[in-house]
């Protein structure tokens, strides 16, 4: 049976990057399809005030990235937090990516703040802290990251899965139904290069050069995609 996958978008990719590389839905579709997942994707734009009428509208859910912070006083964030709590209570699998990772943590009892070291942009090594069934068996995972906020406290009962040199709580799982990852496994090296060159993200010349050089190294997006596909399909 094809997985009915709901994507809750929390922003759009800004121009001209969106025209060149697509929006969140395009990149997530390509990432999961490349990993071999079979799914039917439906979209709701939470940042425009749209949420599903029922947690049962899809089999599993993804909350996207965003330029917003979960602690900002934006009218759409509190309803989205209530929504992910309802999804969790119903036992539906859900994945949070970057902002989505932070929002899931915050909504379910954790805490997110601005990162004291500023922006983390590049290809970062994720050091695995714990093993859970179905997860990749590697000791490290290389994934693209682009964030200035991070989770500083996990929800009660969450399993801390991975850390990077810039972000302690880079990945977690809760009740085998909530998976949060600070990284962007859906982003491509071409997108990361263009985004890093864009002046939207304030980086020092050294940070920018280091990030750009890191995109020549491979990432484990397909490995993580296979894990995520199985996680979301476990219903």
N, C-alpha and C positions, 0 to 999 in steps of 0.2 A: 504494500500500500504506500502511495506517495505521501511523504510528510507534508502536512499543511504548516508552513513556517510563517509566522508573523514577524515583520520587521517594524519596530517602533523607532522612527527616525527622530532625532533631537536637534537636527541642524541640516544644512546642505553644504556640500563642498563649494567653496567660493570660486568665482570666475577669476582668471580664465582656466583654472585647474579643472573645473567641472566639465567644460567643453572638451578638454584634452583627454581626461581620464574617466569621466563618468561620475555619478553621485554614489552615495553609500550603497544604495540598492544594487547598482551595477557592479560595484567592486565586491560586495558580499556574495552576490550570485556567482560571479566568476570564480572567486576563491573556493566556495563550497563545491561548485560543479567540477573544478579542477581536482578537488580531493575525492571525487566520485560520488558525491551525495545526490540523491534524487528527491526533489522537493518542489512544492508549489508555493511561491512567495507572494504574500499579501502585505500591503504597506499602510501604515498610519503615521501621520506627521504630528507627533506629540507637541513639538515646538510651535505648531499652528493651532493647537487646542483640540487635536483629534486623537481619540483613543478608542479601542474596540468597545463594543457594547457588552461583550462577554469574554471572560477568560477562556471559554471553550470555543471561541471563533477559530482558533488554530490549535495544533497539537503542541507546538513549542514556540518560544519567543526569543527574539534578539533585540536588545536595546543598543542603539548606535552611539557613535562618538558625537562630540559637540564642542564648539568653542566656548560654550557657557560653563559656569561652575555650579556644582550641585548646591552650594551654599548661597547662590545669588537669589535675590528676591524677584523671581520671574513667575508670572501667574501660572505657567504650565508645569512647573517642577513638582509642586505638592500633589496635584492630581496624578502625575506619573508615578510618584513614590507610592501613593495609595494603590495604584494599579499593580505595580510589581509585587506589593505585599499580598494583594488578592491572588495573583498568579501563583505566588509561593504557597499560600494557604490551600490553593486548589491542587497543588502537587504537579503543576505543569513545568516542564524543564524550561529554563531561560538562561541566556548568555548575555553578559554585559561586556561591551568593548570600549575601552578607554573611559569616556564620560559615563557610558553605561555600566562599566565595572564600578566606578565610584558611586553612581546612583544606587545600584543594587546594594552595595555595602552600607551606604548611609541609610537607605530606607529600611534595612533589616537589622539595624542596631550598631553599625560601625560608624566611622567618622572620616571625612575627607577634608583636606586643607590645601592651601597653596604650598607647593614644594619649596622648602627653604633654599635649595640649590638652583632654583629657577628652571628653565626649560630643559627637558630631556628629549633630544631629537637624534635619531640615528638607528643603527642596527645594534641592538643590545643583547648581551648574553643573559639569559634567564637561568639562574642557578636553582635547580630543583631542590625543594626543602622537604617534600613528603610525596609518597606514592599513593595513588588511588586507582582502583580498578578501571581499566580502559585507557588510562593516560599513557602518553609516550614513555618508553622505558629509558630514554636518554637521561644522562646526568645534567645536561644543559640543553637549552633551546635558544636558537638565534631568531629574533623577531624584531620588526620595525616598531619604533615607538616615537610618539610626538605628543608631549603633555607638559603642562606646568602645574597641575594639581596631582595629588596622590592620596591613596587611602592610608591613613595613619593608625587606624584601629579597625580590626575585622569584626564582623558580627559574632555574637556569642555562638559557639559551636562550629564555627567555620574552620576548615582545614587550610592552613597556609601552604600554598603549593610552590611558589617561586618568588625569587628576589633578583633584582639587578643592582649594580653599584650605585645607581641613582634612585631606585625605587624599591623600598623594602617589601611592600605588599603588592608585588607585581601580578599575582594570580592567587585565587582562592576558590574553594568549592564549599557549598553549604547544603547539607541534607541530600547530597547526590542529585539535586534538582536546580541548583543555582551555581553557575560558573562565571567568574569574573576574571577578565584579563586586561591589564593596563595596555598591553601591546595592541597593535593594529595588524593582525595577520592578513586582513583583506587588502592592505595597501601593497602596491608593487614598487619595485626599485625605481622605475621611471617616475611614478607619482611622487615618491619620497624625494627624488632629486629636484623635481620642479618645485615642490613645496618648500624644500630647504633653501632654494635660491630665491623664493618669493620673500619680499620684505615684510609680509604680514607677521611672520614669526621673528621677534627680535633676538638675534643670536650674535655673539661676538665673532670676529673673523676666524678665530681659532676654532670655536664651536662649529661654525658653518663648514669649515674645511674638514674637520674631523668627521662630522656627520656625512658629508659628501663622499669621503674616502671609504666609509664603512659600507656603503651600498654596493661596493664591488664584491663583498663577501656574501655567500649564500645564506638564505634563511630557511627556517623549518615550517613555513606556512602550510605546505601540503600535509605534513605529518600532523600538525595541530588541527588542520581542517578535517582530517579523517576522524580524529578524536572527537571534535566538536559535533560532527555529523552523527556519530554513534550516540553521543551524550544527549543530543536533542531528540533523537529518534527513540530513546528509551522511555516508552510511555505505556 
